[in-house]
Amino acid sequence: MRIAIITGASSGMGREFVLQLSQKETYDELWVAARSKQKLDSLQAQIKTPLRVLPLDLTRQDSFESYKTLLEKEKPDIHTLINCAGYGKFGRCDQIPLDEMLGMIDLNCKAMVSMTTLSLPYMHSGARIVQVDSLSAFQPVPYLNVYGATKAFVLSYSRALNVELQPRNIRVMAVSPGWVKTDFFDRAEKKEDPVVTYMNVLYEPADVVKTALRDLYKTKKDVSIHGFPVKAQVFGVKLLPHRLIMKIWMHQQKLPRKNETFKV
């Protein structure tokens, strides 16, 4: 059974990957994972490929035990794995609860590694892994410090894994978008005193996914970046000192750099 697996498939870029991937390739099934079964079920009406809905909370260890058991039972040929599940919380370091910080690490990093590692024994020559990353992977980002750090992990892990899997002819590519119009912000941003007040460009998820799939099928890139402004920023942060990059970010977002009162 030839399948593709997409996590975080209930909304945003994950949902868009399901829609576009189903038009790109022929699969016996698409396995879609997210917490909301209802949202996953609604995808079937939009695609012809049969869906297998996996209502999993990837911050819980028992979800990976369930996934492992399913793989052992079905023994699928996983041709494509797309890890979209993730979230962020924006705010000052003393304003984000510890459980939210650890939750970002659990979902953005540990869940991605778990899904990838469990899936690899069922992947063969020509298979592909896509890890959804972020522009914040390329630079330290004050007030997004944990989220940005998790995405730096995703980028480094994906690039290194891509080299390791070359003898097996399995491709790994990170997708590092800038700001994208999704419900990501509903959870990430505080309604009062928001951190992100300036966005140079806000992209549609369909456009970012279209670029990602084009890069996946037609290039050998290990990182896909959509949009010239984002590409220019990535180039710039490679040349400029991190201290200057962070100063520019703070100025753009009108964030204070001195005389803040911290909770203790």
DRENSEDREN-315595 format. One record per residue (C-alpha): x, y, z; residue number from 0; residue in three letters. Coordinates in nm, 2 decimals. Example, Ala and Ser with C-alpha at 12.3 -4.5 7.8 and 13.67 -1.06 7.14 Angstrom:
% residues 2
     c1     c2     c3 pos code
   1.23  -0.45   0.78   0  ALA
   1.37  -0.11   0.71   1  SER
This chain:
% residues 264
     c1     c2     c3 pos code
   0.00   0.00   0.00   0  MET
   0.16   0.33  -0.12   1  ARG
   0.08   0.61   0.11   2  ILE
   0.16   0.97   0.21   3  ALA
   0.14   1.09   0.57   4  ILE
   0.07   1.45   0.66   5  ILE
   0.07   1.58   1.02   6  THR
  -0.10   1.90   1.12   7  GLY
  -0.34   1.83   0.84   8  ALA
  -0.65   1.99   0.99   9  SER
  -0.57   2.35   0.89  10  SER
  -0.32   2.59   0.74  11  GLY
  -0.03   2.46   0.54  12  MET
  -0.09   2.10   0.65  13  GLY
  -0.44   2.10   0.49  14  ARG
  -0.30   2.27   0.18  15  GLU
  -0.04   2.00   0.15  16  PHE
  -0.31   1.74   0.15  17  VAL
  -0.51   1.91  -0.12  18  LEU
  -0.21   1.98  -0.35  19  GLN
  -0.03   1.65  -0.29  20  LEU
  -0.34   1.45  -0.38  21  SER
  -0.33   1.62  -0.73  22  GLN
   0.05   1.56  -0.77  23  LYS
   0.08   1.19  -0.70  24  GLU
  -0.13   0.87  -0.69  25  THR
  -0.15   0.71  -0.36  26  TYR
  -0.36   0.42  -0.23  27  ASP
  -0.43   0.63   0.08  28  GLU
  -0.34   0.96   0.24  29  LEU
  -0.29   0.93   0.62  30  TRP
  -0.38   1.26   0.79  31  VAL
  -0.30   1.33   1.15  32  ALA
  -0.42   1.61   1.38  33  ALA
  -0.62   1.64   1.71  34  ARG
  -0.95   1.73   1.54  35  SER
  -1.11   1.43   1.38  36  LYS
  -1.40   1.64   1.25  37  GLN
  -1.17   1.87   1.06  38  LYS
  -0.98   1.58   0.92  39  LEU
  -1.30   1.40   0.81  40  ASP
  -1.40   1.71   0.62  41  SER
  -1.10   1.68   0.39  42  LEU
  -1.24   1.37   0.22  43  GLN
  -1.50   1.57   0.03  44  ALA
  -1.22   1.78  -0.13  45  GLN
  -1.00   1.50  -0.27  46  ILE
  -1.04   1.17  -0.45  47  LYS
  -0.77   0.98  -0.27  48  THR
  -0.90   0.77   0.02  49  PRO
  -0.82   0.92   0.36  50  LEU
  -0.72   0.74   0.67  51  ARG
  -0.79   0.98   0.96  52  VAL
  -0.55   0.96   1.26  53  LEU
  -0.68   1.18   1.54  54  PRO
  -0.36   1.20   1.73  55  LEU
  -0.22   1.46   1.98  56  ASP
   0.15   1.45   1.90  57  LEU
   0.24   1.61   2.23  58  THR
   0.15   1.28   2.39  59  ARG
   0.37   0.97   2.39  60  GLN
   0.08   0.73   2.36  61  ASP
   0.01   0.88   2.01  62  SER
   0.34   0.75   1.89  63  PHE
   0.27   0.41   2.04  64  GLU
  -0.06   0.41   1.84  65  SER
   0.12   0.52   1.52  66  TYR
   0.39   0.25   1.57  67  LYS
   0.13  -0.02   1.62  68  THR
  -0.06   0.09   1.31  69  LEU
   0.26   0.08   1.10  70  LEU
   0.35  -0.27   1.22  71  GLU
   0.00  -0.39   1.14  72  LYS
  -0.04  -0.23   0.79  73  GLU
   0.33  -0.23   0.68  74  LYS
   0.27   0.05   0.43  75  PRO
   0.51   0.18   0.16  76  ASP
   0.55   0.54   0.29  77  ILE
   0.64   0.74  -0.02  78  HIS
   0.60   1.09   0.13  79  THR
   0.60   1.21   0.49  80  LEU
   0.52   1.58   0.56  81  ILE
   0.55   1.70   0.92  82  ASN
   0.34   2.01   0.95  83  CYS
   0.24   1.99   1.31  84  ALA
   0.37   2.27   1.52  85  GLY
   0.28   2.59   1.70  86  TYR
   0.44   2.90   1.85  87  GLY
   0.38   3.14   2.13  88  LYS
   0.50   3.50   2.11  89  PHE
   0.59   3.71   2.41  90  GLY
   0.85   3.81   2.66  91  ARG
   1.03   3.52   2.83  92  CYS
   0.86   3.57   3.17  93  ASP
   0.52   3.61   3.01  94  GLN
   0.50   3.26   2.84  95  ILE
   0.41   2.98   3.08  96  PRO
   0.67   2.70   3.11  97  LEU
   0.43   2.44   2.99  98  ASP
   0.38   2.64   2.67  99  GLU
   0.75   2.66   2.61 100  MET
   0.79   2.29   2.67 101  LEU
   0.49   2.22   2.45 102  GLY
   0.66   2.40   2.16 103  MET
   0.97   2.18   2.20 104  ILE
   0.75   1.87   2.23 105  ASP
   0.55   1.93   1.91 106  LEU
   0.79   2.12   1.69 107  ASN
   1.10   1.91   1.77 108  CYS
   1.03   1.58   1.95 109  LYS
   0.71   1.50   1.76 110  ALA
   0.89   1.57   1.43 111  MET
   1.18   1.34   1.52 112  VAL
   0.94   1.07   1.65 113  SER
   0.73   1.07   1.33 114  MET
   1.04   1.07   1.11 115  THR
   1.22   0.79   1.30 116  THR
   0.91   0.57   1.32 117  LEU
   0.83   0.62   0.95 118  SER
   1.18   0.56   0.81 119  LEU
   1.18   0.18   0.83 120  PRO
   0.88   0.19   0.59 121  TYR
   1.04   0.43   0.34 122  MET
   1.22   0.31   0.03 123  HIS
   1.43   0.45  -0.25 124  SER
   1.27   0.76  -0.40 125  GLY
   1.08   0.85  -0.08 126  ALA
   1.05   1.20   0.04 127  ARG
   1.03   1.38   0.38 128  ILE
   0.92   1.74   0.41 129  VAL
   0.97   1.92   0.75 130  GLN
   0.78   2.24   0.78 131  VAL
   1.01   2.50   0.93 132  ASP
   1.02   2.88   0.95 133  SER
   1.22   3.19   0.85 134  LEU
   1.29   3.22   1.22 135  SER
   1.52   2.92   1.19 136  ALA
   1.79   3.13   1.04 137  PHE
   1.82   3.39   1.31 138  GLN
   1.77   3.43   1.69 139  PRO
   1.43   3.61   1.74 140  VAL
   1.37   3.80   2.07 141  PRO
   1.01   3.75   2.20 142  TYR
   0.99   3.44   1.99 143  LEU
   1.30   3.29   2.14 144  ASN
   1.18   2.93   2.21 145  VAL
   0.97   2.91   1.89 146  TYR
   1.27   3.03   1.68 147  GLY
   1.50   2.79   1.86 148  ALA
   1.28   2.49   1.78 149  THR
   1.28   2.59   1.42 150  LYS
   1.66   2.62   1.41 151  ALA
   1.65   2.26   1.54 152  PHE
   1.42   2.16   1.25 153  VAL
   1.65   2.32   0.99 154  LEU
   1.97   2.16   1.12 155  SER
   1.81   1.82   1.17 156  TYR
   1.66   1.82   0.82 157  SER
   1.98   1.92   0.65 158  ARG
   2.19   1.66   0.83 159  ALA
   1.93   1.39   0.78 160  LEU
   1.92   1.46   0.41 161  ASN
   2.29   1.38   0.38 162  VAL
   2.26   1.07   0.60 163  GLU
   1.98   0.93   0.39 164  LEU
   2.14   0.99   0.05 165  GLN
   2.27   0.63   0.03 166  PRO
   1.91   0.52   0.06 167  ARG
   1.79   0.77  -0.20 168  ASN
   1.55   0.93   0.04 169  ILE
   1.52   1.30   0.01 170  ARG
   1.47   1.54   0.31 171  VAL
   1.37   1.90   0.26 172  MET
   1.28   2.17   0.50 173  ALA
   1.02   2.44   0.41 174  VAL
   1.11   2.77   0.56 175  SER
   0.83   3.03   0.50 176  PRO
   0.80   3.38   0.62 177  GLY
   0.46   3.50   0.75 178  TRP
   0.17   3.29   0.62 179  VAL
  -0.20   3.36   0.65 180  LYS
  -0.31   3.07   0.88 181  THR
  -0.47   3.03   1.22 182  ASP
  -0.12   3.00   1.36 183  PHE
  -0.15   3.35   1.49 184  PHE
  -0.47   3.27   1.69 185  ASP
  -0.26   3.07   1.93 186  ARG
   0.07   3.24   1.89 187  ALA
  -0.02   3.60   1.96 188  GLU
  -0.17   3.77   2.27 189  LYS
  -0.48   3.97   2.19 190  LYS
  -0.36   4.25   2.41 191  GLU
  -0.02   4.40   2.36 192  ASP
   0.07   4.18   2.06 193  PRO
   0.44   4.13   1.98 194  VAL
   0.42   4.11   1.60 195  VAL
   0.30   4.45   1.48 196  THR
   0.50   4.46   1.15 197  TYR
   0.49   4.20   0.87 198  MET
   0.66   4.30   0.55 199  ASN
   0.47   4.03   0.35 200  VAL
   0.19   3.79   0.44 201  LEU
   0.17   3.49   0.21 202  TYR
  -0.11   3.26   0.12 203  GLU
  -0.06   2.90   0.23 204  PRO
  -0.15   2.77  -0.11 205  ALA
   0.13   2.97  -0.27 206  ASP
   0.39   2.85  -0.01 207  VAL
   0.29   2.49  -0.06 208  VAL
   0.30   2.52  -0.44 209  LYS
   0.66   2.65  -0.42 210  THR
   0.75   2.37  -0.17 211  ALA
   0.61   2.09  -0.40 212  LEU
   0.78   2.24  -0.70 213  ARG
   1.11   2.25  -0.52 214  ASP
   1.05   1.90  -0.39 215  LEU
   0.98   1.75  -0.74 216  TYR
   1.20   1.97  -0.96 217  LYS
   1.51   2.06  -0.76 218  THR
   1.76   1.90  -0.52 219  LYS
   1.73   2.17  -0.26 220  LYS
   1.74   2.08   0.11 221  ASP
   1.55   2.40   0.20 222  VAL
   1.25   2.56   0.01 223  SER
   1.19   2.93   0.06 224  ILE
   0.89   3.11  -0.10 225  HIS
   0.91   3.47  -0.20 226  GLY
   1.19   3.71  -0.29 227  PHE
   1.17   3.92   0.03 228  PRO
   1.21   3.60   0.24 229  VAL
   1.50   3.48   0.03 230  LYS
   1.66   3.83   0.06 231  ALA
   1.63   3.82   0.44 232  GLN
   1.78   3.48   0.46 233  VAL
   2.07   3.60   0.25 234  PHE
   2.11   3.91   0.47 235  GLY
   2.12   3.72   0.80 236  VAL
   2.40   3.51   0.67 237  LYS
   2.61   3.83   0.62 238  LEU
   2.52   4.06   0.91 239  LEU
   2.60   4.01   1.28 240  PRO
   2.32   3.85   1.48 241  HIS
   2.33   4.15   1.72 242  ARG
   2.24   4.38   1.43 243  LEU
   1.97   4.15   1.30 244  ILE
   1.80   4.13   1.64 245  MET
   1.83   4.51   1.67 246  LYS
   1.65   4.55   1.34 247  ILE
   1.38   4.31   1.44 248  TRP
   1.32   4.49   1.77 249  MET
   1.30   4.82   1.59 250  HIS
   1.05   4.68   1.33 251  GLN
   0.82   4.55   1.59 252  GLN
   0.86   4.86   1.81 253  LYS
   0.97   4.64   2.11 254  LEU
   1.14   4.79   2.41 255  PRO
   1.51   4.71   2.46 256  ARG
   1.57   4.87   2.80 257  LYS
   1.39   4.95   3.13 258  ASN
   1.14   4.67   3.12 259  GLU
   1.01   4.53   3.45 260  THR
   1.04   4.15   3.47 261  PHE
   0.84   3.92   3.69 262  LYS
   1.04   3.72   3.94 263  VAL
